[in-house]
Amino acid sequence: MNIPRISSHDTAIRIYYEYVEIGNNEIKELFGKLSPATISKLKRLVIDDMNANGVKSYRKYNVNAKSAYEIWGIDVEDLVRRKNKLEELGY
């Protein structure tokens, strides 16, 4: 599955640090407008990984944010570094 592009560095960073678990609303905010089927596929990737690694979910329809970002290839530390560099350059 192709993982969609994130909507913005700021949004991705905020969601990661604000939520332990993320659901459909946070996923839509993270990636922008997505079909329900795409959201389900994204969540399924994470749920399979969570099950394989013994990571529990507190809510039935949410996924662990840390696991999700790892599976989707979103490196928060890199995003923070890039955001800081952009601010340093005046963007």
Phi, psi and omega in degrees: 000136173281127178275129179296161175286147177289153182288324177194155176300313182302315181296314181298318179294313181299313182299317181300314183276341182273328187240134172284321177234148180236149179238196184304317182297317180292323178295319176297320179293321181294316186253348185095196184294121179227152176285156177302325179295319179294318177300317179298318179295318178299315180293323181298319177303316182288316181299317178300317179293317179300315179297319181294330183255006177070025178274125182268154176248140180278331181238142187302321187256012179250163176234155179295128184297316181298315178297317181299312181297321178296312182295321182277358177075029179261113181263102185296319179300320177294320178298317179297316179299316180294319178299315179298320180294319177299317178296320178298324179277356177088022178260000000 
